[in-house]
Structures are given as structure tokens and as C-alpha cells.
Amino acid sequence: MNAALRQRFTGMFLAIVLLGSVLPAVEARDVSTLEVARKSVVTVLPVWPGRPANASEPEGSGVVVGDGFTVLTADHVLGPVEGQVPVLVRDDDGTSYRARVIARNKASDVAILRIDRKLPVLAGRVDELRLGEEVCAIGNAFGVGLSVSCGRVSAVHRAGVGFNAIEDFIQTDAAVNPGMSGGALVDLQGRFAGMLSAIFTKQSDANIGVNFAVDAKLVGVITDALVKTGKFVPARTGVLLRAVPRKGEPGRQGVLVVKVVPGLAGDKSGFKPGDIVYQANGRRIRKPQDWLSLMAGRTPDEQVMVSGERDGTTREWILGE
């Protein structure tokens, strides 16, 4: 090897060593926890009499929760038929069971099924994820069988995306494709972080890395209400809002209080027309959908700490029931 070639080789070797020294360590995945979590995800097979199966999404997914007899799925998986829809649920071992539709909520894209066979449930629930945290999506992509794909949390508390009337989405770049709707988004410990609901695409249904799961906390609040009452209606705060600043105008994003209904929670908390809200319970409030998302996911006894301004002066409110 001549001197010039030796020098070039040495330089390349040093560059590789130095590059390797600054690359972040790859976070180790506990494959066993994901294998366990996958057993809590099922295939959902709705049957529409007189209507052919959706060729692009012939099957859906579901998550076994609670007592092991309850399966959550995305409402749109059950199709446009109202009320009872014949449904089969197939577990990880390939055994199918008849399921009953207990409740559906189109506004949040959440539906509840009930089966007579107890199946494994997810280990727990994650109420808050960090940006960049690694997560995995488990579902039945294109109807070929349950699979696991992993990625990162791109954003949390996405609302107003346009899929559902009520949205509190975790955005992830973990691959999600048709058929995975109703499946589980989990952390590396296999805990339930969200229910797969939507993929953002332009010309096709293929995954492009902008995927959404309904936040686990919102799923829990909606599920509790559906089980207890058969319906879910977010509590009214009595505060009518609009986004500020108006399009084309400068200023900090927030929501302007336009009207306050007397006697409801907003009035009792001291809100007045003209107030501007910027943050609630640590979340940025940029548009009315953010406010609706937060309020929809409140537990019955949860207070909301709100900050904003009145007449240019910083102001805080405590919103109760």
C-alpha cells in the first residue's frame, strides 16, 4: 500500500471511529414485552350483509382491555351501519369469537365490543408520552396478520386535524397502514398509549409517517362513559371561543372568549368575554379544538388550571365541574 493510499485509508478509518463516537446509543427494545402486548391485540372482522368487504381494508384491529372480555376498536372499522353489526374477533393464535357491539361513538372514533372468551389485556396505560419517545404500533396491516412497527412520538395532543369531531391524537412516524385502525400504540414496556385511528395521506392509503392514535386517557374517559351510560357527551363549560389572531394578523396564538353562559363552569370560574386563553393544564391552546380536546378528556373530578390574559394583563383561572 503506497503512502498516499495509506494516509487516505487512515483518514477514513479515523472519521468512521469519530463519527461512531458521537452517534447516540440505540435504545434497546425489550422484544418480550412487545410479544406479550401483541397477544392483547386482535383482528376485528365486521360482516356487512349484502355489502362486499372493503378491498383496501378488509379487516380491522382491536385492543383487549379491562376484564379481558372487552375489546376496543375504531368506530369506522365497524362501517356505516348503525347499531348492531355482526362482528368476529380473531386472537393472536388464530381463533375467532363472536362479538357483540356494546357502544359506538363516531365523534371520537371509539367503539366497544364484548366477547365471551377472556383474552390477555395490556400491562397498563401511559397517560403522557414525551416527544421523541419510542413507541410501537400493533395491528393487522392490510389484513395480512398482526404485526409490530416502531417509531417515535412526533407530537402529542393534536386536535383539529379533521378526522373526528373530538380529537386528542398522539402523532407518530411508526408505520401504520389500512387494517391497523383500532390497534394499539404502546411504549417499550408494552403499556397502552393510544388507539390507532388515522393515517394522513395525500394520494394513497400507504403510510407516509404521519399517523395518529387516540390518546389513551381520552379513550379511557370515553369508554367509561359509554359503559356506564351508553353515550359520551363532553361536559359543557359554557365558554364560546374563537381562535386569535385572525388569519393574516400578527400575534400569539390562543383562543378568545366570545361568550360565557351564566351558571356553567366557565362563568363560575370567572371567565369573561374578551379574555384570551393560551394554556390549560400545561397544554398549549391554539384553537377551539384544543380546548374541546382537553375538556373531553377530563375525568369527572379533574380541575383545569388555565392561564391567559385579560386586557393585556396575565390572568389565571381554575375550572372545576
N, C-alpha and C positions, 0 to 999 in steps of 0.2 A: 504494500500500500504506500503510494508516494506521500510526501509531506502535505501537499495541498489537500489531498483527499482525506488524509488522516485528520487534519485540522477541521475540515468540514464535518466529518463524522463526529468528532469530539464535540463540536458546537451543537450539532443536532441532539446528541445524547444529553448534554447539559440542559438544553432547552426543554427536552421531554421531562427530565428529572425535576427541574424548577417548576414547570407547569403542573406536574403531578403534585408538587408540594403545596400548591395553593388551591387546588381543586377541593371543594367541600366533600367531606366524607359522605358516602351514600348511606342513607338511613336504612337500617336493617329491618326487613319486614318479617314479622312472625307469621310464617305461612300457615302454621297450625291454627291460629286464631281465625284466619280467613276461611280455612276449610270448615271450621266449626260454624262460622257465620253463614256460609253458603247453604248449610243444611236448614237454615231458618228462612231461606228464600225459596219460593215455589213458582211454578208456572201456572198462570191463570188462563183458562180456556173457556171463554164465553161461547154460547151457542145461540145464534140468531135464526129462528125458524123462518124458512123461506128467503133467507138472505145469505149469499156466499160470504165466506171469510174474507177479511181484508188481506189481499195478496202481499202487501208490503209489511203488514204487521199481523200475521195470522194468530199469534199468541201474545200474551202479556205476562207480567210478573206480579208477585205479591210478597208481603213480608209477614211472617208469623209473629204475633206479639201477645202480650198479656198472659192468658192462661194456657196458651198453646192451641186453642181451638179457634182463635180469632185471626183472620188474615186481612191485612190492609192492602189495598191496591189503588191505582189511579182510576178515578171515575170514568175517564174517557176510554179505558180498556173495556169497560162493560158495554160501550156503544151507546147509541142514541135512544134505545128502548127504555122507556120509563118503568120504574117499579121492578118487579121480579124478572130476572134474566137467568135462564138455565146456565149454570157455571160448573165446570170441573176444575179442581185444583190438583196439580201433579207435584209430588215431592221430589227431593233430590235422588231418591232411589228409583224413580220412575213409576211409582204407584199413584193412581188417580182416585180422587174422592169427590163426591158430590158436595157442592157448597150452596149455602143459602145467602141471598143478598139481605143484609140486615139494615143497612142505611147507605144513602148516597148524598154527596154534597158537591154539586157541579161547580159552585163558586170557588172552591178551594181545590177541586180535583181529587177529593178523597172519598173512598168507598170502603165499606166494611163487609166482609164475608164471614160466614161461620161454617165450620166443618165438624164432623163427628169424631174425627181421629186427632188425638193430641200429637203435635209436632214440636220440634225444638224451637225455642224462642231465642232472640238475640240477647247477648250477655247484659246489655244495659243501654243507656241513652246518653248522648252527648248534647248538652244544651247550648254550647258555644264553641265554635271552631275558630282557629287562628288563620289569618291569611298565610298562604304558602304551606299550610299543614298538609301532610299526605293523607289522602283518602282513597277508598276503593269503591267502585260501583259493581253491584252484583245483580245480574238479571239475565233474561232469556233473549239475547240479541238475535233478531231476525228469526226467532223460533227454532234455532239450531240446538238449544240447550243452555243450561245455566253456565255463565262464565264470569270471571272476575277481571276487571281492568282498573288500574290505579293511576292516580294523577295528583294534582294539588288543588287546594281551595283557592279559587281565583277571586271570589268576592263573597260576602255574606250579606244577608238582609236585602237582597234585590227585590224591589217591588215596582209595580207599574211597567213590567216588561211587556205585558199584553197577552199572556196566555190565559190567565184566570182573573176573575173579579177580585179575589183575595190572594195576594202573593206575598210570601216571605221565603225567598229562594236562597239556597246555597248554590253559587256558581262554581263549576269545576271543569277542569280540562280532562278529567278521567273519561275515557271513551264510553259514550252512551249512544246506543243505536235503537231503531224501532224494535219493539218487543221487550225492551228493558223497562218500559213505563210501569210503575208500581213496585219496582225492585228497590233494593236498599243501597244507600250511600253509608258507608261505615268508616270509622277511623281504624288505625292499625291494631287496635285492641279488639276489633270486631264489634264495637258498640254502634248502635243505631244513631246516625247523624241526620238522615233525611230520607224522604221517599222520592225516587226518581220520577220526574213528571214531564219534562220537556227538553227538547234539543232545539237550539237556534240554528236555522239553516237558511239558505237563500234559494238555490235552485233544486236541491235534492234533500232527501232524508238522511243522508250519510253524516256521520259525526265529523264536526269541524272544530271540536274542542271548546265549544261554548254550550254547556249543558247545565240543567237546573234540577235541583231536588228541593221538595217542600221541607222546610226546616222541621226537625224532629219535635221541637217544642210546640209549634203550631199544629203539627199532626196530632200530638197528644191532647191538646186543648179541644180540637175539633172532634177527635174520636170520643173523648169523654162526654161531650155534649150530645153526639149522635147516639151513643149507647144509652144515655140517661133519658133523653127527650125525643130522639128520632130526628132532630134537626139541629142546625147550628146557625145562630144569628149573633153576630158580634154585638157586644154591649154598646148602646148609644151613648156618646159623650155629649151630644148636643152642641158640638162645635163645627160650624161650617167653615171650610178652609179653601184657599186658592194659593197656587204657587207664586212666589215672588223671587226675583224681579220678573216683570213681564218680558216676553221674548224681545230681544234686541236691546234691552236696557241693562246697564251695569248694576252690580250689587251682589251681595251674598245670597246664595240660595236658601230658601226657607219657605214657611207657609204662613200666610196672613189670615188671621181670624176675621172672617167676614160677618158672622152672625153667631150669637150664643143663645141657645134655647133655655129659657128660665126653668129652674128646678132640676136640671140634669147635671151630670158630673162636672162638665166644663164650667157651668155657672157657679156651682158650689165651690170650685177650686179657684175662682176669681178671674177667669178669663173674660176679656172684654174685646169688642170689635176694635180692630187696629193693632192688637198685639201680634207680634211675629214670633214664631217658634222655630228654633234652629236645632234643638237636640232633645231627645227623650230617652231616659234610661240608658244613656251612653251611646245612643244611635243617632246618626245624622238624619234630620227630617228635611228633605229637599223638595218633596211634593206631597200632595194629599194622600197618595197611595202608601207612602211610607208611614204616615200616621195610622191609616186603616190597618196596615200590616201589623204594626206594633199593638194596637188595641185588640185586634182579632186574636193575637197570641197571648193575651193576658190571662193569667189564672184568676179565679174569682176574687181572691183576697190580695192580689198584687197591686201595689201602688206604683204610680209612674212619676218619676222625677223629671220635670220639664224645665228647660231653660230657653230664654229668648230675650226679647226686648219690648219695652213699651215707651213710645215717644223718645226713642233713642237711648233709653236707659236700660241696663241689664236687669232682667227680671226672672224669677224662678217661681214655679208652681208645683204643687203636689196634687196629682189627680188620683182620687180614690174611686170608690164604686159609683 
